[in-house]
Amino acid sequence: MSDERFEDVWDAIEKDPAEAENMRLRAALMMALEAHIRSRGWTQVEAARRLGVTQPRISDLMRGKINLFALDTLVSLAVAAGLHVELRVSEAA
């Protein structure tokens, strides 16, 4: 067992720092979309219609199947949901 410490779970799971950052961004977008859909009281069918995807795709989103979603897809879904996405870039710690 190692005493190695990580900034967050993605750093522990992903060996490549770029992939860990991508996963962090995808997770944040997925959580925002899920929260938005739930706050609106949309069914999966209604969310699918509004976002221009299939109901099974919304099911994957709501279940957190992060490996099925690319970052650009999540940005497109967020915009279709009426959300504004901002990106902030800073020096790595």
N, C-alpha and C positions, 0 to 999 in steps of 0.2 A: 504494500500500500504506500502511496506517495503522499507527502505533505504539500504537494504543489497546490498553489492557490490561483484562482482565476477571477478576472473582473466580473464575468457573468457566465451563465450556462453555455452560451454559444462559444466562448473561448475554450471551454473544457471539451466540447463536442467536436468542434472543427479545428483541425490543425492549421489550416490556411487562414491567416487573419482577414483576408479579403472575403472569404466565404463566411466567416463568423460575422463580419459586418453586414453582409448581404442578408444573412439569416435574422439578424437583429432588426433590420429595416422591414423585412417581410413580416416578421412576427408583430411588429408595431402596427403595420397597416392591416393585418388580419384582425387584430384585436379591435382596432378602431372601426373597421367595417362591421364586425360582429356586434359591437356595442351600438352602432348606428342602426343596424337592422332591428335589433331587439328594442331599442328606444322608440322606434317608429311603430312597433307592433306588427311589422310585416311578417306574413307567412313566408316560407321558403319559395313558394310559387310566386307570390307577389314580388318578393325581392328579386327573383330571377327575371321576371318580366321587366321590372324597373331598371335592372342592371344589364339587360340584354344577354343573359346567359341561361343555361338550363337549371332546373331545380336541383339535379344531382350535383352541379357545380357549387351551388349555394350550400348544399349539405356538406360538401368537402370543406368549404370555407368555415362553416359554423362548427365543424368538428376539429378544426385546427390542422388539417392535413397540409402542412406548410410545404412539403416536398412536391405538391401538385401545382404550386403557384409561383410564377416568376415575378420578379419585382415590378416589371413594366405592366404586367397583367393586373396586379394589385393596385397600381396607381390608376389605371384605366377604370377599374371597378369603383375606386374611391371617388373619382371625378363623376362617374355616372350616378353615384349615390348622392351627389351634391356636396361632397366634401372637398376641402382645399388641402392640398398636400404641400408641405414646405420641407426643404432640405437645408440643413445647416452643416457646414463643413468646418472642422477645426483641426488643429495639430493633434496628433495621437499622443496619448499620455505616456 
